Amino acid sequence: MLAQQETFQFTDYSGLYDKVVPKKHLLRQINDLVDFSFVYKELVSKYCKDNGRKAESPIRLFKYLFLKVIYDSSDVDVVERSMYDMSFKYFLGMSPEEGVINPSTLTKFRKLRLKDIDLLDMLISKTVSIAIEKGIIKSNTIIVDATHSGSRSNPYTPIQILKLRSKQLRKSLYENDESIKDILPAKNEDDSLEHELAYTKALVDKVSEDKLLVNIPMIQERLNMLMETLEDIQDRYTTSKDKDARIGHKSAENQFFGYKSHIAITPERLIVAATVTSGEKGDGKQLPDLIDKAKENGIEVDAVVGDAAYSGDSNLKKAKNEDIKIVARLSPCISQGFRSESDKWDYNKDAGMFVCPAGHMATRKAKQGKKNVQGNQVYTYYFDVEKCKACALREGCYKAGAKSKTYSVTIKTATQQAQLAFQQTEEFKKAYRERYKIEAKNAELKNVFGYDRAESYGIDAMRMQGAVTMFAANVKCIIKIMNGGK
């Protein structure tokens, strides 16, 4: 049962906050900037109003998730810190002496209350509206790119992930007291999952016995991570069960297993649109969606800055129809060509190869045709026919008995010729110099907010993680700009 409206209890101790949480403290500034009541309005329909026990405040639970991202912590650690950190209590709307929730409540909140909500678009829209209200966004240009997040299950087997987490815990123990090596259980040296599970349980039990050790923050964090991993593996008996994750390519030789977040920012470094896909999806095809979302969020887009992945014919034509300039270097390989199935084939700019509708990447390419003669030259991409023979989508794509499977695209269509001329102008060159900002933003999401790896399984969980992460990044960015930073 959810209360009819949010209420906050003030006690004789509430005045402590004015003394121990400075006005310039980040969490106080965030509380002053953002009216979190929008969370209550969005989630009120997910609760029963007159039956059951009184529910935890959805605003407070959302703030817990926000703190997890800001401080890159686990559920257990963020709840633990809210027991003694007065800035956390202030931000969460708690009285100084109030108790905390059970960490499992956050799991239930994610699964039961945030399910089926377009959290990503909602949270980005909220921060963009704040930025517009504060007069922070002054440009009509958006800068686009994609960043990848590894699946929670990649690249480790159950044994590998257990060994990694155990190693991290042992390292923190050794840094505190080298002599502890003598009392820890002997490491498992074989590749038996059963033996590794037994060793991990013994290690957890041994460390947990020492109350002094578990009160050391770094050791406690590593122990919690190991315990969560152990529980996860015991539940699934595998860490590679991620049905939505796919193999993507950073380059022709370097690949990853996970997801892609396609992001649009303004030159002020505010994220104004985003979409999350599986790892194999191409960047260029997400541009129309990013433009539309940015416009819905109040940005009058008149220019898009990006890399070569965004200079495909379909994007150039859409931009021309909407009077938008595409500031992206032309790659002849990006052309969608004139084949009827072209909308099903993705170009991977990092690998320089096309990916077929089944997700298989070409193995090589060759240029065909002669220059300065009737007809355009084409790039022909060759695929592994052994994969084609067993492919579920082979019907109508691969002819039985064929010794090769190719896909060809024309080079320099009329639309691309016009883009090539624009590429030589000073206007293009000046705007293109802003592209580094999106790369810096992607690095910030990964290095500061822990967005390099999925926290849970499935694309819905990845979208939820992306939503809270980008919301936190935008809020911090707005506060930084308001404080005179850039």
N, C-alpha and C positions, 0 to 999 in steps of 0.2 A: 504494500500500500504506500502510495506517495502522498506527501502532504500537499495541500491545495496550493501553497506557495512556499518559497524558500524563506526560512527564518534562521537568524544567527543569534546564538546565546552570548550575551555579554555578562561577565562576572566582575567581581571586585579586582580580579587580576588582569583584566583586559588592558588596563593602562600600561602594563609592562611593555606592550608592543611599541609604544611611542619612544621608549627608552632603549630597547634592544634591537629594533629594526629601523635603521636610518632611512631618511626620506629618499636617499639616493640608492638604496638597495634595489637590486634588479627586480626582485619579486614584488616589492612595494610599488615600483614603477609600472610593472605589468598589471597589477591589480587596479591601479589608477587609470591605466590606459584602456583596458578591455572590460566591457560589461559582460560578464560570463552568464548572465541570465538567459542569453540566447540558447544555451545548452539545455536549460530547463524547458524552454518553449518547444525545442525540437524533439525532446525525449519524453515529454509528459504523456503522450499517447502510448508509450511502451509500458506504462505502469497501470496497475489497478488502483482506483481512487478510494475504494471503500472495503477492500478485503485484504486479509493477510497481515503480516507483521509490517511495521513501519520500515520503509526502504531507506537505504543510505542516500544522501543527497546526490543526484546525478551531476550537479555542478562540482561538488567536492571530488567525486570519483573521476570526472574528466580532468580536474586539476591534478590529481595524482598521476594520470597518464602524461599530462603536460610536464610535470616535474621529472618523470622518468626520462623523457627526451632531453630536457634542459640539462640534466645532470648525468645522463647516460648510465642509469642504474637499473637493477632488476626490480621486480615487484616487491620482493622481500626487503631489499635495501632501502627503497624509497619510503616504504611504510615504517621501517625501523628508524630512519632518520627523522620522520615526522613525529616521533615520540619525544625527541629532545631538542630538535632544531626549531627555535622560536620563529625564524623567518618562514619555515615550512608551515608551522601552525597558523601564523598570520595569513599566509597566502591561501591556505585551505579553509579559512573561516572558522577555525577552531578556537575554543577558549584555551588558555595556557595549560589548565589542568585536565583537559579532556583526553580521553583514551583514543586509541587509533583502531582502524579497521583490521580485519584479517586479510592478509595478502591475497587469498583466494577470491575475495570479493571483486578484485580487479579483473580476474579471469572471467568471472560470471558477467561482469558489466560489459566486457568486450563482446562476449558471445551472445548475450541475451538482449542487451539494450542498444548496442551499436550496430547490430545486424540489420541489413537491408536499408541502411541509411547512406546516402551519398555524402559521406563525411568529408571526402577530399575536396569536392567542389564547394561544399558549405563553408568549410574552415578557410579556404583560400579567399572565397568571396567576402567573408567577414573581415579578414585582415586588409584586403584591398579597399573595402569601404572605409575602414579606419584611416588608411593612408591617404585616400582621396579627401576625406573630411579634414585631415590635418594639413592638407596642401603639400604633401610630400611627393606625390607623383606628378611630374610636370611634362613628361615626354609621351609622345604617341608611338614610340618605337618599342618593339618587343624583341628580345634576344632569346633564341631557342637552341636547345640541345637535349641530349639524353644522357642519363647516368645509370649505371647498372648496379644492382644489389644481388649479391650471391644468395642462393637459397640457403635456408638454415641447415639443410642436409648436405650442402656441397662444401668442400670436396671430400668430406670425411666418411669413412665407414664407421659403424658403431664403435669398433675397437679403437680406431684412430681418434675419434672425438673424445672418448673416455681417457685415452692416454694423454691427449693434449690438455684436457681440463685438470687431470691429476698432476701433470707436470707443472701447470701454472700454480696450483695450490702448493706443491712442494717448494717451488721457487720462492713464494712469499714466506713460507715457513723457514727456509734456510736463511733468507735475508734477516729474519728476526732472531734466529738462534741456530747456528750451524750444527750444534751438537744434537739437535732433534733427530738427525738422520738415524741415530742409534736406536731410537724407540719406535720408529715408523715401521709398518709391515713391509716385508720384502716385495719389491716390484714384480709384477708379472712380466715374464720375458718371452712368452709364446703368443701365438695369434688366436688363442681360444677365447671367444667372447665370454663363455661361461667363467673362465679363470679371471678375465679382466673385470667382470662384474663383481666377482667375489673379492678381488683386491680393492676395487673402488669402495665397496661397502665397508671393508675393514679399515681403509684409510679414513673414510668419513667418520666412522665410529671412534677411531683413535683420536682424531683431531677434536671431535665434538666433546670428548671427555674432559679436555683441558679448558676450563672456563676462562682462564686468562688469555689463552690464544685466540679463542673465538670472539673475544671482545676487541681484538686489534682490527681496525676497519679493513685493511687490505686482505688479511687472512679471512675475515668474515665474508667479504665479497667473493673471493675465490671459492670458498667452501660452499656458498649459496649457489654459485654457478655450477659447480660440480654436482651438487645435490639435485638441481633442476635437470641437468643433463642425464643423470642416473635415472631419475623418475621418468623422463621422457623416453629413454631407451627401453626401460622395463615395460612401459606402456605399449610401445609400438614394436619393440625389438629391432628397430632400424631407425637410422637418422636420414635416410634418403627417400622417404615416402612423401614426395611433394609432387602431386599430380599436375599442378599448374605450371611449375617451373620448366623452362626450356633452355637448351643450349644456345647461347649467343656468341658473337665473335667480337673481340676487341681489335683483332687484326687477323690476317690470314692464318697465322700460326697460333695465336693466343685466344682461347675461348673461355667462357664461364657458363655456369649453370645457375639460372635464377630469373631475375626480372629486370625490366627497364622502366625507369621513370622519365617521361618526356616532359620537359619543363620550359615555360616561357617566363622570362623576367623583364623588368623595365631597366633602363640604365641606372636607376636608383637602387637596383639589386633586390627589388621586391618580386616575389613569385606571384604572378597574376593568373596563371593557368597551368594545369598539370594533368597528365593521364598516366596510368600505370598499366603496362602490358607484360606479357611473358618475354623472355630474353631474346627470342629469335626475331621479333618484329622489327621491321625497318623504321628508321627515324622519319623519313620524308613523308610517309603516309599519315603521320599523326599531326602534321602542320595544320590542315584545315580545322581539325577539332580544337587545337590550341588557340587558333585565331578566333574561332567562334566563342570559346569560353572566356578569352580575354575581353572580348566585346561585351559579353553578358555581364562581366564583372565591372564594367564601366570604363574600359580603356578604349579610346578611339584609335585603333591601329591604322597607321599609315605607312609603316615600314617594318620589315622582319629581317633580323640579322641572324645568320646561321652558317653552318658549314655546307660542304658540297652535297650532303644528303638531301638538302631542302630545295635544290634547284631543278627538280624534275619538271617535265612538261605540264603535268596536271596542276602542280603548285603554282607555276608561272602563269598559267591561264586563269586560275582562280584569283590570283593576286591582281592580274590585269583587270578582271571583271569588277573587282572591289576597290580598284584604285589604290592598291598597296604595292609598295616596292619591295622586291625580294633582294636583299643584300647578301647574296651567297655566291661563292665562286662556282662557275659552271664546270660540271664534269660531264663529258659526253656520255659516259656510261650510265648516268642517272636517267637519261631519256627513257620514257616509258615505251617508246616505239609505237607501232601501229597494229600490234597483235591484239586480238579480241580478248585474250586472257591476261593482258598486261596488268590489270588491276589486282591480280592474284599473286604476282611475283614481286618480291621485295629486293631492293638493292642494299647491300651491307657496305657502307662507305668505308668502314675500318678494314674489312678484308678485301675490298675492291671486287667483290663478286656478287652475283645474284643468288637469291635463295628461292627455291621452288615452293609451291603451295604446301608441300608436305614438310617443309623445313629443312630440306637438304641443300647444302651449299655447293656451288659449282667447283670443280677441281682445277679448271684452267680456263683461259680465255684467249681469243685470237682476233685480230683485226682483219676484215675481209673487204674486198672491193678496191678500186683505184681512185686516187684523187683526181679532181678536175675532169671527171667524165660524167655522163648522164647517170643519175641515180646516186644515192648516198652510200657512203661506206657504212659498214656495220661492225659491231663487236659481237662475236659469237662465243657463248659460254657453254662449256662442256661439263656434263654431269656423269656421276658414277652409275653406269647402267646396272651394276649388280644391285644397287639400292633401288633402282627403278623397277627391276624385275619383281621385287618383293613388296613394292610400295602399295598401300591401300588405295592410293589415288591414281594408279597407273592407267586405268581405263580412260581413253581419250587423250592421254598424255604421252604414254610410251607404247610404241607398236611392238608387239611380241616378235622376238627374233632380231630386232634392230641392234646394231653393234654400238650405237652411240645415241645419246640424248642431248640435244642442244637447245639453246634459247638465244635469239639474236635481237639486238636493238640498233636502231639507226643512230647515226652521229650527227649532231648539229641540225636540229629541225629549225624551222623559221622562227619559232618562239625562242629557241636557244640562241639563235643568231642575234636577236634583239637584246637578250640578256648579256651576251658577250660584249656588245657595244657599251652597255651600261656599266659593265665591269671595268671599263677603262677610264671612267670619269672620276674626278676628284670627289664628287658627292659619294660615290660608292666606297672609295678608299677611306674616306673619313669615317663613314658609318661603320665600316667593317672593323675598324680598330677597336670598337666597343665589344667585340665578340669575346675577348678574354674574360669579361665579367661573368659570363655564364659558366665558364670553366672554374673560376674561383668559387662560384656559388655551389657547384657540384662537389668541389673539394671540401667546402664547409659542411655540407650535409653529411658527408662521409666521415670526416675527421673530427668534427665537433659534436655531431648529433648521432653518430654510430649508424649511419644509413648505408654503410657498405655491405651489410648483411641483414637478411630477413630475420625477424624475431620469432616468427611462427610459420606454419605451413599454409599454403594456398594463396591465391591472388587477392582474395577478399581481405585476408590478414595483412598482406603487403600494402594494399590500398589504405587500410586503416593506419598502419605504421607511417606511410607516406603523408597521410592527412595531418596527423599530430606533429610529425617532424617538420613539415613545411609551415604549419601554423606557428610553431615555436620559432622557426628561423625568421619568419616575417615579423613576428612581434618583437624579437630582439633587434632586427634591422630597423624597425620604425623607431624604437626607443633610442638606438644609436644615432640615427639621423636627427631626432628631436633634441638630443644632447649635444649636437654640433659635429658629430662624426660623419664619415662618408662611407 
